[in-house]
């Protein structure tokens, strides 16, 4: 009896290695939607000013989706870490409030 491999499972779409990376997709999205970064920056500032010690990027994404239900098409959860790193690069003092993990890919 043949066994199924992950590659053969219906509905499983593996990304093509020759296609755009998540970083490439993020850069394109960010260039087309500069207001998203500014909104995230504002949300972090508001949360920290209100006394928060930690700020979760996933929660901020959901806040954006809630505030702008028709204006964040394409805001992919894969971009949370990239936005977090961009925010920390611009505001190093936020590094202790925004958690990041070691990247698995460059």
C-alpha positions as a Markdown table, in Angstrom:
| # | Residue | x | y | z |
|---|---|---|---|---|
| 1 | Unk | 0.0 | 0.0 | 0.0 |
| 2 | Unk | 1.6 | 3.3 | -1.0 |
| 3 | Unk | 2.0 | 6.0 | 1.6 |
| 4 | Unk | 1.3 | 9.7 | 1.1 |
| 5 | Unk | 4.1 | 12.1 | 1.4 |
| 6 | Unk | 3.6 | 15.8 | 2.3 |
| 7 | Unk | 4.3 | 16.8 | -1.3 |
| 8 | Unk | 1.4 | 14.6 | -2.4 |
| 9 | Unk | -1.2 | 15.8 | 0.1 |
| 10 | Unk | -4.1 | 17.6 | -1.6 |
| 11 | Unk | -4.3 | 21.3 | -0.8 |
| 12 | Unk | -0.7 | 21.6 | 0.3 |
| 13 | Unk | 0.9 | 24.3 | -1.8 |
| 14 | Unk | 4.6 | 24.6 | -1.2 |
| 15 | Unk | 6.2 | 27.8 | -2.4 |
| 16 | Unk | 8.4 | 27.6 | -5.4 |
| 17 | Unk | 12.0 | 28.3 | -4.5 |
| 18 | Unk | 12.5 | 30.4 | -7.6 |
| 19 | Unk | 9.6 | 32.7 | -6.7 |
| 20 | Unk | 9.7 | 35.9 | -4.6 |
| 21 | Unk | 10.8 | 35.4 | -1.0 |
| 22 | Unk | 8.7 | 36.7 | 1.9 |
| 23 | Unk | 11.2 | 39.5 | 2.2 |
| 24 | Unk | 10.6 | 40.4 | -1.4 |
| 25 | Unk | 6.9 | 40.3 | -1.0 |
| 26 | Unk | 7.2 | 42.4 | 2.2 |
| 27 | Unk | 9.3 | 45.1 | 0.4 |
| 28 | Unk | 6.7 | 45.3 | -2.4 |
| 29 | Unk | 3.8 | 45.5 | 0.1 |
| 30 | Unk | 5.6 | 48.1 | 2.2 |
| 31 | Unk | 6.4 | 50.2 | -0.8 |
| 32 | Unk | 2.8 | 50.2 | -2.0 |
| 33 | Unk | 1.4 | 50.8 | 1.5 |
| 34 | Unk | 3.7 | 53.1 | 3.4 |
| 35 | Unk | 0.9 | 54.1 | 5.7 |
| 36 | Unk | 0.9 | 50.6 | 7.3 |
| 37 | Unk | 4.4 | 51.2 | 8.8 |
| 38 | Unk | 3.4 | 54.7 | 10.0 |
| 39 | Unk | 0.2 | 53.2 | 11.6 |
| 40 | Unk | 2.2 | 50.4 | 13.3 |
| 41 | Unk | 4.7 | 53.0 | 14.6 |
| 42 | Unk | 1.9 | 55.1 | 16.0 |
| 43 | Unk | 0.3 | 52.0 | 17.6 |
| 44 | Unk | 3.5 | 51.0 | 19.3 |
| 45 | Unk | 4.0 | 54.6 | 20.6 |
| 46 | Unk | 0.5 | 54.7 | 21.9 |
| 47 | Unk | 0.8 | 51.4 | 23.7 |
| 48 | Unk | 4.1 | 52.2 | 25.3 |
| 49 | Unk | 2.9 | 55.7 | 26.3 |
| 50 | Unk | -0.1 | 54.0 | 28.0 |
| 51 | Unk | 2.4 | 51.9 | 30.1 |
| 52 | Unk | 2.7 | 48.7 | 28.2 |
| 53 | Unk | 6.1 | 47.0 | 28.7 |
| 54 | Unk | 5.7 | 44.6 | 25.8 |
| 55 | Unk | 4.0 | 45.1 | 22.4 |
| 56 | Unk | 3.0 | 42.1 | 20.2 |
| 57 | Unk | 3.1 | 42.7 | 16.5 |
| 58 | Unk | 0.4 | 40.2 | 15.8 |
| 59 | Unk | -1.9 | 42.1 | 18.1 |
| 60 | Unk | -1.0 | 45.3 | 16.2 |
| 61 | Unk | -1.8 | 43.7 | 12.9 |
| 62 | Unk | -5.2 | 42.7 | 14.2 |
| 63 | Unk | -5.8 | 46.3 | 15.5 |
| 64 | Unk | -5.0 | 47.6 | 12.0 |
| 65 | Unk | -7.4 | 45.2 | 10.5 |
| 66 | Unk | -10.1 | 46.2 | 13.0 |
| 67 | Unk | -9.5 | 49.9 | 12.4 |
| 68 | Unk | -9.2 | 49.7 | 8.6 |
| 69 | Unk | -11.3 | 46.7 | 7.5 |
| 70 | Unk | -11.2 | 47.7 | 3.8 |
| 71 | Unk | -7.7 | 49.2 | 3.7 |
| 72 | Unk | -5.3 | 46.5 | 4.6 |
| 73 | Unk | -5.8 | 44.0 | 1.8 |
| 74 | Unk | -2.6 | 42.0 | 1.5 |
| 75 | Unk | -1.4 | 42.6 | 5.1 |
| 76 | Unk | 0.1 | 39.1 | 5.5 |
| 77 | Unk | 1.0 | 37.7 | 8.9 |
| 78 | Unk | 4.3 | 36.7 | 7.4 |
| 79 | Unk | 5.3 | 40.4 | 7.6 |
| 80 | Unk | 5.0 | 40.8 | 11.3 |
| 81 | Unk | 8.6 | 40.0 | 12.0 |
| 82 | Unk | 9.8 | 42.2 | 9.2 |
| 83 | Unk | 7.8 | 45.1 | 10.4 |
| 84 | Unk | 9.1 | 44.5 | 14.0 |
| 85 | Unk | 12.7 | 44.6 | 12.8 |
| 86 | Unk | 12.1 | 47.7 | 10.8 |
| 87 | Unk | 10.5 | 49.4 | 13.8 |
| 88 | Unk | 13.4 | 48.4 | 16.0 |
| 89 | Unk | 15.9 | 49.6 | 13.4 |
| 90 | Unk | 14.2 | 53.0 | 13.4 |
| 91 | Unk | 13.7 | 53.2 | 17.1 |
| 92 | Unk | 16.3 | 51.0 | 18.9 |
| 93 | Unk | 14.9 | 52.0 | 22.3 |
| 94 | Unk | 11.8 | 49.8 | 21.4 |
| 95 | Unk | 14.0 | 46.7 | 21.2 |
| 96 | Unk | 13.1 | 45.7 | 24.8 |
| 97 | Unk | 9.3 | 46.1 | 24.1 |
| 98 | Unk | 9.1 | 44.3 | 20.7 |
| 99 | Unk | 10.1 | 40.7 | 20.8 |
| 100 | Unk | 11.9 | 39.2 | 17.8 |
| 101 | Unk | 13.3 | 35.8 | 17.3 |
| 102 | Unk | 16.4 | 34.6 | 15.4 |
| 103 | Unk | 15.7 | 34.4 | 11.6 |
| 104 | Unk | 15.8 | 31.0 | 10.0 |
| 105 | Unk | 16.5 | 32.5 | 6.6 |
| 106 | Unk | 18.5 | 35.6 | 5.5 |
